[in-house]
């Protein structure tokens, strides 16, 4: 199960790192034009803040365990990313973007799985 948790955490880290870096490096207008209309409902700072949370969460899933320092941050990062996905699902539900909710639910479930495993029976 430890290997499965590492794989899921790695997949989540790659997904959130890519998404977060895009939000941090692209102007909000370009994000909106690329099909992420939700960004129009938020300020520039809020979009950058979401991106920063995603990048920090991605790093928190991997780095503490790799360096064996403050490993409690791994399940905390997973919990934080699960909360980000709850917020994203609510935003997409308000905008009636049902396809995006499915992606949010999948990412939420994976993050909850990592949090459960690392808080519980497979903690470091």
Rosetta constraint file for C-alpha pairs under 8 A:
AtomPair CA 1 CA 5 HARMONIC 6.21 0.50
AtomPair CA 1 CA 122 HARMONIC 7.67 0.50
AtomPair CA 2 CA 6 HARMONIC 6.26 0.50
AtomPair CA 2 CA 122 HARMONIC 6.48 0.50
AtomPair CA 3 CA 7 HARMONIC 6.20 0.50
AtomPair CA 4 CA 8 HARMONIC 6.13 0.50
AtomPair CA 5 CA 9 HARMONIC 5.96 0.50
AtomPair CA 5 CA 113 HARMONIC 7.90 0.50
AtomPair CA 5 CA 114 HARMONIC 5.95 0.50
AtomPair CA 5 CA 117 HARMONIC 7.06 0.50
AtomPair CA 6 CA 10 HARMONIC 6.00 0.50
AtomPair CA 7 CA 11 HARMONIC 6.18 0.50
AtomPair CA 8 CA 12 HARMONIC 6.12 0.50
AtomPair CA 8 CA 110 HARMONIC 6.77 0.50
AtomPair CA 8 CA 114 HARMONIC 7.15 0.50
AtomPair CA 9 CA 13 HARMONIC 5.95 0.50
AtomPair CA 9 CA 61 HARMONIC 6.04 0.50
AtomPair CA 9 CA 62 HARMONIC 7.07 0.50
AtomPair CA 9 CA 111 HARMONIC 7.67 0.50
AtomPair CA 9 CA 114 HARMONIC 6.53 0.50
AtomPair CA 10 CA 14 HARMONIC 6.20 0.50
AtomPair CA 10 CA 61 HARMONIC 7.62 0.50
AtomPair CA 10 CA 62 HARMONIC 7.06 0.50
AtomPair CA 11 CA 15 HARMONIC 6.23 0.50
AtomPair CA 12 CA 16 HARMONIC 6.00 0.50
AtomPair CA 12 CA 58 HARMONIC 6.93 0.50
AtomPair CA 12 CA 107 HARMONIC 7.36 0.50
AtomPair CA 12 CA 110 HARMONIC 7.53 0.50
AtomPair CA 12 CA 111 HARMONIC 7.36 0.50
AtomPair CA 13 CA 17 HARMONIC 5.76 0.50
AtomPair CA 13 CA 57 HARMONIC 7.52 0.50
AtomPair CA 13 CA 58 HARMONIC 4.13 0.50
AtomPair CA 13 CA 59 HARMONIC 6.79 0.50
AtomPair CA 13 CA 61 HARMONIC 6.39 0.50
AtomPair CA 13 CA 62 HARMONIC 7.22 0.50
AtomPair CA 14 CA 18 HARMONIC 6.09 0.50
AtomPair CA 14 CA 58 HARMONIC 7.06 0.50
AtomPair CA 15 CA 19 HARMONIC 6.17 0.50
AtomPair CA 16 CA 20 HARMONIC 5.71 0.50
AtomPair CA 16 CA 54 HARMONIC 5.26 0.50
AtomPair CA 16 CA 55 HARMONIC 6.25 0.50
AtomPair CA 16 CA 57 HARMONIC 7.45 0.50
AtomPair CA 16 CA 58 HARMONIC 5.62 0.50
AtomPair CA 17 CA 21 HARMONIC 5.94 0.50
AtomPair CA 17 CA 54 HARMONIC 6.34 0.50
AtomPair CA 17 CA 55 HARMONIC 4.87 0.50
AtomPair CA 17 CA 58 HARMONIC 5.50 0.50
AtomPair CA 17 CA 59 HARMONIC 7.68 0.50
AtomPair CA 18 CA 22 HARMONIC 6.17 0.50
AtomPair CA 18 CA 55 HARMONIC 7.99 0.50
AtomPair CA 19 CA 23 HARMONIC 6.38 0.50
AtomPair CA 19 CA 51 HARMONIC 7.00 0.50
AtomPair CA 19 CA 54 HARMONIC 7.20 0.50
AtomPair CA 19 CA 55 HARMONIC 7.98 0.50
AtomPair CA 20 CA 24 HARMONIC 6.16 0.50
AtomPair CA 20 CA 50 HARMONIC 7.14 0.50
AtomPair CA 20 CA 51 HARMONIC 3.82 0.50
AtomPair CA 20 CA 52 HARMONIC 6.11 0.50
AtomPair CA 20 CA 53 HARMONIC 7.37 0.50
AtomPair CA 20 CA 54 HARMONIC 4.89 0.50
AtomPair CA 20 CA 55 HARMONIC 5.08 0.50
AtomPair CA 21 CA 25 HARMONIC 5.94 0.50
AtomPair CA 21 CA 51 HARMONIC 6.32 0.50
AtomPair CA 21 CA 52 HARMONIC 7.74 0.50
AtomPair CA 21 CA 55 HARMONIC 6.64 0.50
AtomPair CA 22 CA 26 HARMONIC 5.74 0.50
AtomPair CA 22 CA 51 HARMONIC 7.41 0.50
AtomPair CA 23 CA 27 HARMONIC 7.73 0.50
AtomPair CA 23 CA 28 HARMONIC 7.65 0.50
AtomPair CA 23 CA 31 HARMONIC 7.24 0.50
AtomPair CA 23 CA 47 HARMONIC 6.38 0.50
AtomPair CA 23 CA 48 HARMONIC 5.85 0.50
AtomPair CA 23 CA 50 HARMONIC 7.55 0.50
AtomPair CA 23 CA 51 HARMONIC 4.91 0.50
AtomPair CA 24 CA 47 HARMONIC 7.70 0.50
AtomPair CA 24 CA 48 HARMONIC 5.10 0.50
AtomPair CA 24 CA 51 HARMONIC 5.41 0.50
AtomPair CA 24 CA 52 HARMONIC 6.79 0.50
AtomPair CA 26 CA 30 HARMONIC 6.35 0.50
AtomPair CA 26 CA 31 HARMONIC 6.55 0.50
AtomPair CA 27 CA 31 HARMONIC 6.49 0.50
AtomPair CA 27 CA 44 HARMONIC 7.96 0.50
AtomPair CA 28 CA 32 HARMONIC 6.20 0.50
AtomPair CA 28 CA 39 HARMONIC 6.67 0.50
AtomPair CA 28 CA 40 HARMONIC 7.67 0.50
AtomPair CA 28 CA 44 HARMONIC 6.10 0.50
AtomPair CA 28 CA 47 HARMONIC 7.28 0.50
AtomPair CA 29 CA 33 HARMONIC 6.13 0.50
AtomPair CA 29 CA 40 HARMONIC 7.95 0.50
AtomPair CA 30 CA 34 HARMONIC 6.10 0.50
AtomPair CA 31 CA 35 HARMONIC 6.98 0.50
AtomPair CA 31 CA 36 HARMONIC 5.83 0.50
AtomPair CA 31 CA 37 HARMONIC 7.71 0.50
AtomPair CA 31 CA 39 HARMONIC 6.92 0.50
AtomPair CA 32 CA 36 HARMONIC 4.73 0.50
AtomPair CA 32 CA 37 HARMONIC 4.76 0.50
AtomPair CA 32 CA 38 HARMONIC 7.24 0.50
AtomPair CA 32 CA 39 HARMONIC 5.82 0.50
AtomPair CA 32 CA 40 HARMONIC 6.40 0.50
AtomPair CA 33 CA 37 HARMONIC 7.35 0.50
AtomPair CA 37 CA 41 HARMONIC 7.76 0.50
AtomPair CA 38 CA 42 HARMONIC 7.32 0.50
AtomPair CA 38 CA 91 HARMONIC 7.29 0.50
AtomPair CA 38 CA 92 HARMONIC 7.29 0.50
AtomPair CA 38 CA 95 HARMONIC 7.58 0.50
AtomPair CA 39 CA 43 HARMONIC 7.64 0.50
AtomPair CA 39 CA 47 HARMONIC 6.59 0.50
AtomPair CA 42 CA 46 HARMONIC 5.90 0.50
AtomPair CA 42 CA 47 HARMONIC 6.41 0.50
AtomPair CA 43 CA 47 HARMONIC 6.38 0.50
AtomPair CA 44 CA 48 HARMONIC 6.23 0.50
AtomPair CA 45 CA 49 HARMONIC 5.91 0.50
AtomPair CA 46 CA 50 HARMONIC 6.15 0.50
AtomPair CA 47 CA 51 HARMONIC 6.25 0.50
AtomPair CA 48 CA 52 HARMONIC 6.13 0.50
AtomPair CA 49 CA 53 HARMONIC 6.21 0.50
AtomPair CA 50 CA 54 HARMONIC 6.24 0.50
AtomPair CA 50 CA 84 HARMONIC 7.99 0.50
AtomPair CA 51 CA 55 HARMONIC 6.23 0.50
AtomPair CA 52 CA 56 HARMONIC 6.06 0.50
AtomPair CA 53 CA 57 HARMONIC 5.90 0.50
AtomPair CA 53 CA 81 HARMONIC 7.89 0.50
AtomPair CA 54 CA 58 HARMONIC 6.07 0.50
AtomPair CA 54 CA 81 HARMONIC 6.91 0.50
AtomPair CA 55 CA 59 HARMONIC 6.25 0.50
AtomPair CA 56 CA 60 HARMONIC 5.96 0.50
AtomPair CA 56 CA 77 HARMONIC 7.86 0.50
AtomPair CA 57 CA 61 HARMONIC 6.22 0.50
AtomPair CA 57 CA 77 HARMONIC 4.90 0.50
AtomPair CA 57 CA 78 HARMONIC 6.91 0.50
AtomPair CA 57 CA 80 HARMONIC 6.91 0.50
AtomPair CA 57 CA 81 HARMONIC 6.12 0.50
AtomPair CA 58 CA 62 HARMONIC 6.98 0.50
AtomPair CA 58 CA 77 HARMONIC 7.49 0.50
AtomPair CA 59 CA 63 HARMONIC 5.72 0.50
AtomPair CA 60 CA 64 HARMONIC 6.33 0.50
AtomPair CA 60 CA 73 HARMONIC 6.04 0.50
AtomPair CA 60 CA 74 HARMONIC 5.52 0.50
AtomPair CA 60 CA 77 HARMONIC 5.32 0.50
AtomPair CA 60 CA 78 HARMONIC 7.96 0.50
AtomPair CA 61 CA 65 HARMONIC 7.64 0.50
AtomPair CA 61 CA 73 HARMONIC 7.41 0.50
AtomPair CA 61 CA 74 HARMONIC 4.68 0.50
AtomPair CA 61 CA 75 HARMONIC 7.36 0.50
AtomPair CA 61 CA 77 HARMONIC 5.84 0.50
AtomPair CA 61 CA 78 HARMONIC 6.50 0.50
AtomPair CA 62 CA 66 HARMONIC 6.18 0.50
AtomPair CA 62 CA 74 HARMONIC 6.94 0.50
AtomPair CA 63 CA 67 HARMONIC 6.08 0.50
AtomPair CA 64 CA 68 HARMONIC 5.56 0.50
AtomPair CA 64 CA 69 HARMONIC 5.10 0.50
AtomPair CA 64 CA 70 HARMONIC 5.80 0.50
AtomPair CA 64 CA 71 HARMONIC 5.01 0.50
AtomPair CA 64 CA 72 HARMONIC 7.95 0.50
AtomPair CA 64 CA 73 HARMONIC 6.55 0.50
AtomPair CA 64 CA 74 HARMONIC 6.55 0.50
AtomPair CA 65 CA 69 HARMONIC 6.73 0.50
AtomPair CA 65 CA 70 HARMONIC 7.87 0.50
AtomPair CA 65 CA 71 HARMONIC 5.42 0.50
AtomPair CA 65 CA 74 HARMONIC 6.99 0.50
AtomPair CA 65 CA 124 HARMONIC 7.46 0.50
AtomPair CA 71 CA 124 HARMONIC 6.49 0.50
AtomPair CA 72 CA 76 HARMONIC 6.53 0.50
AtomPair CA 72 CA 119 HARMONIC 7.71 0.50
AtomPair CA 73 CA 77 HARMONIC 5.80 0.50
AtomPair CA 74 CA 78 HARMONIC 6.31 0.50
AtomPair CA 74 CA 115 HARMONIC 7.52 0.50
AtomPair CA 74 CA 118 HARMONIC 7.04 0.50
AtomPair CA 75 CA 79 HARMONIC 6.07 0.50
AtomPair CA 75 CA 114 HARMONIC 6.54 0.50
AtomPair CA 75 CA 115 HARMONIC 4.27 0.50
AtomPair CA 75 CA 116 HARMONIC 7.41 0.50
AtomPair CA 75 CA 117 HARMONIC 7.96 0.50
AtomPair CA 75 CA 118 HARMONIC 5.39 0.50
AtomPair CA 75 CA 119 HARMONIC 5.82 0.50
AtomPair CA 76 CA 80 HARMONIC 6.15 0.50
AtomPair CA 76 CA 115 HARMONIC 6.98 0.50
AtomPair CA 77 CA 81 HARMONIC 6.16 0.50
AtomPair CA 78 CA 82 HARMONIC 6.16 0.50
AtomPair CA 78 CA 111 HARMONIC 4.97 0.50
AtomPair CA 78 CA 112 HARMONIC 6.63 0.50
AtomPair CA 78 CA 114 HARMONIC 6.23 0.50
AtomPair CA 78 CA 115 HARMONIC 5.25 0.50
AtomPair CA 79 CA 83 HARMONIC 6.33 0.50
AtomPair CA 79 CA 111 HARMONIC 6.59 0.50
AtomPair CA 79 CA 112 HARMONIC 6.46 0.50
AtomPair CA 79 CA 115 HARMONIC 5.85 0.50
AtomPair CA 80 CA 84 HARMONIC 6.30 0.50
AtomPair CA 81 CA 85 HARMONIC 6.24 0.50
AtomPair CA 81 CA 108 HARMONIC 7.40 0.50
AtomPair CA 81 CA 111 HARMONIC 6.51 0.50
AtomPair CA 82 CA 86 HARMONIC 6.33 0.50
AtomPair CA 82 CA 107 HARMONIC 7.36 0.50
AtomPair CA 82 CA 108 HARMONIC 4.72 0.50
AtomPair CA 82 CA 109 HARMONIC 7.56 0.50
AtomPair CA 82 CA 111 HARMONIC 5.40 0.50
AtomPair CA 82 CA 112 HARMONIC 6.23 0.50
AtomPair CA 83 CA 87 HARMONIC 6.35 0.50
AtomPair CA 83 CA 108 HARMONIC 7.72 0.50
AtomPair CA 84 CA 88 HARMONIC 6.18 0.50
AtomPair CA 85 CA 89 HARMONIC 6.02 0.50
AtomPair CA 85 CA 104 HARMONIC 5.37 0.50
AtomPair CA 85 CA 105 HARMONIC 7.21 0.50
AtomPair CA 85 CA 107 HARMONIC 6.91 0.50
AtomPair CA 85 CA 108 HARMONIC 5.54 0.50
AtomPair CA 86 CA 90 HARMONIC 6.29 0.50
AtomPair CA 86 CA 104 HARMONIC 7.28 0.50
AtomPair CA 86 CA 105 HARMONIC 7.84 0.50
AtomPair CA 86 CA 108 HARMONIC 7.05 0.50
AtomPair CA 87 CA 91 HARMONIC 6.22 0.50
AtomPair CA 88 CA 92 HARMONIC 6.13 0.50
AtomPair CA 88 CA 101 HARMONIC 7.73 0.50
AtomPair CA 88 CA 104 HARMONIC 6.69 0.50
AtomPair CA 89 CA 93 HARMONIC 5.96 0.50
AtomPair CA 89 CA 100 HARMONIC 7.49 0.50
AtomPair CA 89 CA 101 HARMONIC 5.07 0.50
AtomPair CA 89 CA 104 HARMONIC 5.74 0.50
AtomPair CA 89 CA 105 HARMONIC 7.29 0.50
AtomPair CA 90 CA 94 HARMONIC 6.22 0.50
AtomPair CA 91 CA 95 HARMONIC 6.41 0.50
AtomPair CA 92 CA 96 HARMONIC 5.92 0.50
AtomPair CA 92 CA 97 HARMONIC 5.00 0.50
AtomPair CA 92 CA 98 HARMONIC 6.86 0.50
AtomPair CA 92 CA 100 HARMONIC 6.52 0.50
AtomPair CA 92 CA 101 HARMONIC 6.13 0.50
AtomPair CA 93 CA 97 HARMONIC 6.03 0.50
AtomPair CA 93 CA 98 HARMONIC 6.58 0.50
AtomPair CA 93 CA 101 HARMONIC 6.89 0.50
AtomPair CA 97 CA 101 HARMONIC 6.77 0.50
AtomPair CA 98 CA 102 HARMONIC 6.78 0.50
AtomPair CA 99 CA 103 HARMONIC 6.98 0.50
AtomPair CA 100 CA 104 HARMONIC 6.29 0.50
AtomPair CA 101 CA 105 HARMONIC 6.08 0.50
AtomPair CA 102 CA 106 HARMONIC 6.29 0.50
AtomPair CA 103 CA 107 HARMONIC 6.23 0.50
AtomPair CA 104 CA 108 HARMONIC 5.89 0.50
AtomPair CA 105 CA 109 HARMONIC 6.05 0.50
AtomPair CA 106 CA 110 HARMONIC 6.27 0.50
AtomPair CA 107 CA 111 HARMONIC 6.12 0.50
AtomPair CA 108 CA 112 HARMONIC 6.12 0.50
AtomPair CA 109 CA 113 HARMONIC 6.10 0.50
AtomPair CA 110 CA 114 HARMONIC 6.37 0.50
AtomPair CA 111 CA 115 HARMONIC 6.17 0.50
AtomPair CA 112 CA 116 HARMONIC 5.97 0.50
AtomPair CA 113 CA 117 HARMONIC 6.12 0.50
AtomPair CA 114 CA 118 HARMONIC 5.97 0.50
AtomPair CA 115 CA 119 HARMONIC 5.77 0.50
AtomPair CA 116 CA 120 HARMONIC 5.67 0.50
AtomPair CA 117 CA 121 HARMONIC 5.86 0.50
AtomPair CA 117 CA 122 HARMONIC 5.12 0.50
AtomPair CA 117 CA 123 HARMONIC 6.57 0.50
AtomPair CA 118 CA 122 HARMONIC 5.21 0.50
AtomPair CA 118 CA 123 HARMONIC 4.18 0.50
AtomPair CA 118 CA 124 HARMONIC 6.89 0.50
AtomPair CA 119 CA 123 HARMONIC 5.58 0.50
